[in-house]
Amino acid sequence: MNRRASSIFRRGPRPQVGPHPVDMAEGLEQASVLDRAIRVISGGVRRALPPGPVKDALHGVPVGHPAHPPLTDLPMGCWMSSAVLDLIPGTERASSVLVAAGLAGAVPTALTGIADWSALHREQQRVGLVHAMGTAAASTLYAASLIARLRGRDTAGRALGFAGLGALFAGGYLGGHLAFRQAAGANHADQVSHLVPLGWHDLCPAADLPDGWPVRRTLGYISLFVLREEDEVYALADRCSHLGGPLHQGRITIDDEGDTCVVCPWHGSEFRVADGSVVHGPATGRQPAFETRVTEDGIVQVRPLS
């Protein structure tokens, strides 16, 4: 092939590539048309789930991790196993049991998902709403599949089951986008152990800290929430572990045990300032905390709490 022909070949039209799934998922992040429905639904969820033990349990505060992701394994596992059995003759009864078990597992999965969704950023909520629509469609199709199977219409039941599996995969893809691209449910607090060397570090003069009022101070690459109460100084990583909210802008409260706490201004997560432990969600991960001391020169020093 000569040079001119090669040049013409290189300038030829490029093959058309269809839309990539991640492009469509990212497009949902900007789908403001969903905002009205989001406001109505999230407002209803917040009214139905005031701060307290039920809301904390749905978020996963007692176990220290979001409760929704592991619960999704039950319905997805049951329904995928049912699809495999539907390809094998003589397994109709076992497949029906798996469909029913998946529907039972979908209830707590949906409740924990709704609780988490109500405390996300708007871009995450847009993707999460469509994710929920996909999984709700899957649950509806599997419910119809179970009814058909119980009535002896196995062919229709299998067809509805495979349709439900398709909706489940579509909704699951958006759930993965939420978790891995938008970091919903991930720990957003600064990783203190990687960013702060061992030992004590000068932070600021104690006299510069107002009594009873939280402030932000920096230590190397990270921001700290610092609170002085008379002679006591408390320090936490400032970025909330839930979604990175600035704790130094939060409210100072006293919990039922008489301990001083800070409430994140973004989504209401509450932490004890003494050790960063979670009092109320949606955060499930402890806030990185620091030991503090004041030198004879009046300088506050900190080191990560072991």
C-alpha positions as CSV (number, residue, x, y, z in Angstrom):
1,M,0.0,0.0,0.0
2,N,1.5,3.4,-1.0
3,R,1.7,6.4,1.3
4,R,-1.3,8.2,-0.2
5,A,-3.6,5.2,0.1
6,S,-2.4,4.6,3.7
7,S,-3.2,8.3,4.5
8,I,-6.7,7.9,3.0
9,F,-7.2,4.7,5.0
10,R,-6.3,6.4,8.2
11,R,-8.7,9.3,7.5
12,G,-11.6,7.0,7.0
13,P,-14.7,7.2,9.2
14,R,-14.3,5.6,12.6
15,P,-16.7,2.9,13.5
16,Q,-19.8,4.0,15.5
17,V,-19.7,2.9,19.1
18,G,-22.9,2.5,21.1
19,P,-23.4,4.2,24.4
20,H,-21.4,2.6,27.2
21,P,-23.3,1.6,30.3
22,V,-21.1,3.8,32.5
23,D,-21.9,6.8,30.3
24,M,-25.6,6.2,30.9
25,A,-25.1,5.8,34.6
26,E,-23.1,9.1,34.7
27,G,-25.9,10.7,32.7
28,L,-28.3,9.7,35.5
29,E,-26.2,11.7,38.0
30,Q,-27.2,14.9,36.1
31,A,-30.9,13.9,35.6
32,S,-32.5,16.8,37.4
33,V,-35.9,15.6,36.2
34,L,-35.8,13.1,39.0
35,D,-35.3,15.7,41.7
36,R,-39.0,16.4,42.4
37,A,-39.7,12.7,43.1
38,I,-36.5,12.5,45.2
39,R,-37.6,15.4,47.4
40,V,-41.0,13.8,48.0
41,I,-39.7,10.3,48.7
42,S,-36.7,11.3,50.8
43,G,-38.8,13.7,52.8
44,G,-41.3,10.9,53.5
45,V,-38.4,8.5,54.5
46,R,-36.9,11.1,56.9
47,R,-40.3,11.6,58.6
48,A,-40.9,7.9,58.9
49,L,-37.4,7.2,60.2
50,P,-36.4,9.8,62.8
51,P,-33.0,9.5,64.5
52,G,-33.0,6.6,66.8
53,P,-32.2,2.9,67.2
54,V,-34.4,1.7,64.3
55,K,-32.8,4.1,61.8
56,D,-29.3,3.3,63.2
57,A,-30.0,-0.5,62.7
58,L,-31.1,0.0,59.1
59,H,-27.9,2.0,58.4
60,G,-25.8,-0.7,60.1
61,V,-24.4,1.3,63.0
62,P,-24.5,-1.7,65.4
63,V,-22.3,-3.8,63.2
64,G,-20.0,-1.0,62.1
65,H,-20.7,-1.4,58.3
66,P,-23.5,-0.5,56.0
67,A,-26.2,-3.1,56.3
68,H,-27.6,-2.9,52.8
69,P,-24.8,-4.3,50.6
70,P,-24.4,-7.7,52.3
71,L,-28.2,-8.1,52.4
72,T,-28.4,-7.9,48.6
73,D,-26.5,-11.2,48.4
74,L,-29.6,-13.1,49.6
75,P,-32.2,-12.2,46.9
76,M,-29.6,-12.0,44.2
77,G,-28.1,-15.4,45.2
78,C,-31.5,-17.0,45.4
79,W,-32.8,-15.7,42.1
80,M,-29.6,-16.5,40.2
81,S,-29.7,-20.0,41.6
82,S,-33.4,-20.3,40.6
83,A,-32.5,-19.3,37.0
84,V,-29.9,-22.1,36.9
85,L,-32.4,-24.6,38.2
86,D,-35.0,-23.4,35.6
87,L,-32.6,-24.8,33.0
88,I,-32.7,-28.3,34.5
89,P,-35.8,-30.5,34.2
90,G,-37.5,-31.7,37.4
91,T,-36.3,-28.8,39.6
92,E,-39.6,-26.8,39.5
93,R,-40.3,-27.2,43.3
94,A,-36.7,-26.2,44.3
95,S,-36.7,-23.3,42.0
96,S,-40.0,-22.0,43.4
97,V,-38.6,-22.2,47.0
98,L,-35.6,-20.1,45.9
99,V,-37.8,-17.5,44.3
100,A,-39.8,-17.3,47.5
101,A,-36.7,-17.0,49.6
102,G,-35.4,-14.3,47.4
103,L,-38.6,-12.3,47.8
104,A,-38.4,-12.7,51.6
105,G,-34.8,-11.4,51.6
106,A,-35.8,-8.5,49.3
107,V,-37.8,-6.9,52.2
108,P,-35.0,-6.1,54.6
109,T,-32.7,-5.4,51.6
110,A,-35.1,-2.7,50.4
111,L,-35.6,-1.2,53.8
112,T,-31.9,-0.8,54.5
113,G,-31.4,0.6,51.0
114,I,-34.1,3.2,51.4
115,A,-32.6,4.3,54.7
116,D,-29.1,4.7,53.2
117,W,-30.5,6.4,50.0
118,S,-32.3,9.1,52.0
119,A,-29.0,10.3,53.4
120,L,-27.0,10.6,50.1
121,H,-26.0,13.5,48.0
122,R,-28.4,14.5,45.2
123,E,-26.3,13.1,42.4
124,Q,-26.1,9.8,44.3
125,Q,-29.9,9.9,45.0
126,R,-30.6,10.2,41.2
127,V,-28.7,7.1,40.4
128,G,-30.1,5.4,43.5
129,L,-33.7,6.1,42.6
130,V,-33.3,4.4,39.2
131,H,-31.4,1.6,40.9
132,A,-34.3,1.1,43.2
133,M,-36.8,1.1,40.3
134,G,-34.8,-1.7,38.6
135,T,-34.7,-3.8,41.8
136,A,-38.4,-3.1,42.5
137,A,-39.2,-4.2,38.9
138,A,-37.2,-7.4,39.5
139,S,-39.1,-8.1,42.8
140,T,-42.4,-7.5,41.0
141,L,-41.5,-9.9,38.2
142,Y,-40.3,-12.6,40.6
143,A,-43.5,-12.2,42.7
144,A,-45.5,-12.7,39.5
145,S,-43.2,-15.7,38.6
146,L,-43.9,-17.3,42.0
147,I,-47.7,-16.9,41.6
148,A,-47.5,-18.5,38.1
149,R,-45.4,-21.4,39.5
150,L,-47.8,-22.0,42.3
151,R,-50.7,-22.1,39.8
152,G,-48.9,-24.7,37.8
153,R,-47.9,-22.4,35.0
154,D,-44.2,-23.3,35.1
155,T,-43.4,-22.1,31.6
156,A,-44.8,-18.6,32.3
157,G,-43.1,-18.7,35.8
158,R,-39.7,-19.4,34.2
159,A,-40.2,-16.7,31.6
160,L,-41.1,-14.1,34.3
161,G,-38.1,-15.2,36.4
162,F,-35.7,-14.7,33.5
163,A,-37.2,-11.2,32.9
164,G,-36.8,-10.5,36.6
165,L,-33.2,-11.6,36.4
166,G,-32.6,-9.1,33.6
167,A,-34.1,-6.2,35.7
168,L,-32.0,-7.4,38.6
169,F,-28.8,-7.2,36.6
170,A,-29.7,-3.7,35.4
171,G,-30.5,-2.5,38.9
172,G,-27.4,-4.2,40.3
173,Y,-25.2,-2.4,37.8
174,L,-26.4,0.9,39.0
175,G,-25.9,-0.3,42.6
176,G,-22.2,-1.0,41.7
177,H,-22.0,2.5,40.2
178,L,-23.2,4.0,43.4
179,A,-20.7,2.0,45.5
180,F,-17.6,2.1,43.3
181,R,-17.9,5.2,41.2
182,Q,-19.8,7.5,43.6
183,A,-18.5,5.9,46.8
184,A,-21.8,5.6,48.6
185,G,-21.3,3.6,51.7
186,A,-17.5,4.0,51.7
187,N,-15.6,5.6,54.6
188,H,-14.8,9.2,53.6
189,A,-12.7,10.1,56.7
190,D,-9.1,10.8,56.1
191,Q,-6.9,7.7,56.5
192,V,-5.0,9.0,59.5
193,S,-2.6,6.0,59.8
194,H,-1.3,6.6,56.2
195,L,-1.1,10.4,56.5
196,V,0.2,11.1,60.0
197,P,3.6,10.0,61.1
198,L,4.0,8.3,64.5
199,G,4.6,10.4,67.6
200,W,3.3,13.8,68.9
201,H,2.8,16.7,66.6
202,D,2.4,20.4,67.4
203,L,-1.0,21.7,66.3
204,C,-1.7,25.2,67.7
205,P,-1.5,27.3,70.8
206,A,-4.2,26.3,73.3
207,A,-5.0,30.0,73.8
208,D,-6.1,30.2,70.2
209,L,-8.9,27.7,70.8
210,P,-12.3,29.2,71.9
211,D,-13.9,27.4,74.8
212,G,-16.9,25.2,73.8
213,W,-16.7,26.1,70.1
214,P,-15.4,23.7,67.4
215,V,-12.7,25.0,65.0
216,R,-10.8,23.6,62.1
217,R,-7.0,23.2,62.3
218,T,-4.6,21.5,59.8
219,L,-2.0,18.9,60.5
220,G,0.1,18.2,57.4
221,Y,-2.3,17.0,54.7
222,I,-5.4,16.6,56.8
223,S,-8.0,18.8,58.5
224,L,-8.9,18.3,62.1
225,F,-12.0,19.1,64.1
226,V,-10.7,20.6,67.4
227,L,-12.9,21.3,70.5
228,R,-11.7,22.8,73.8
229,E,-13.8,22.4,76.9
230,E,-12.0,24.3,79.7
231,D,-8.8,22.3,80.2
232,E,-9.7,19.4,77.9
233,V,-8.9,19.4,74.2
234,Y,-10.5,16.9,71.7
235,A,-9.4,16.3,68.1
236,L,-11.0,14.3,65.3
237,A,-10.5,14.0,61.6
238,D,-12.6,16.7,60.2
239,R,-14.0,14.9,57.2
240,C,-17.1,12.9,58.3
241,S,-16.8,9.2,57.6
242,H,-20.2,9.1,56.0
243,L,-19.8,11.5,53.0
244,G,-17.0,13.9,54.0
245,G,-19.0,16.6,55.7
246,P,-17.0,19.3,57.7
247,L,-17.5,18.3,61.3
248,H,-16.1,21.7,62.6
249,Q,-19.3,23.3,61.2
250,G,-21.5,20.8,63.1
251,R,-23.5,21.2,66.3
252,I,-22.1,20.2,69.7
253,T,-24.5,18.0,71.7
254,I,-24.6,15.9,74.9
255,D,-25.7,12.3,74.5
256,D,-27.7,10.1,76.9
257,E,-24.5,9.1,78.7
258,G,-23.4,12.7,79.3
259,D,-20.6,12.6,76.7
260,T,-19.9,15.5,74.4
261,C,-20.7,14.8,70.7
262,V,-20.6,16.5,67.4
263,V,-23.4,16.3,64.7
264,C,-22.3,16.5,61.1
265,P,-24.0,19.4,59.4
266,W,-24.6,17.5,56.1
267,H,-26.5,14.3,57.1
268,G,-26.7,14.3,60.8
269,S,-24.2,11.6,61.8
270,E,-23.3,12.0,65.5
271,F,-19.9,11.1,67.0
272,R,-18.4,11.2,70.5
273,V,-15.6,13.8,70.5
274,A,-13.5,11.8,73.0
275,D,-13.0,8.7,70.8
276,G,-14.9,9.3,67.5
277,S,-17.3,6.4,68.1
278,V,-20.7,6.6,66.3
279,V,-23.7,7.6,68.4
280,H,-26.2,7.9,65.5
281,G,-25.9,7.2,61.8
282,P,-26.0,7.3,58.8
283,A,-22.3,7.0,59.4
284,T,-21.3,3.5,60.5
285,G,-17.5,4.0,60.7
286,R,-15.7,5.5,63.7
287,Q,-14.3,8.9,63.2
288,P,-10.5,8.9,63.4
289,A,-9.6,10.4,66.8
290,F,-6.4,11.9,68.3
291,E,-4.9,11.9,71.7
292,T,-4.1,15.5,72.9
293,R,-1.9,17.2,75.4
294,V,-0.8,20.7,76.2
295,T,2.9,21.4,76.7
296,E,4.3,23.7,79.3
297,D,4.6,26.4,76.5
298,G,0.8,26.1,76.0
299,I,1.1,24.3,72.6
300,V,-1.6,21.7,71.8
301,Q,0.0,18.4,70.6
302,V,-1.8,15.5,69.0
303,R,-1.1,12.0,67.9
304,P,-3.5,9.4,66.4
305,L,-5.5,7.5,69.0
306,S,-4.4,3.8,69.0
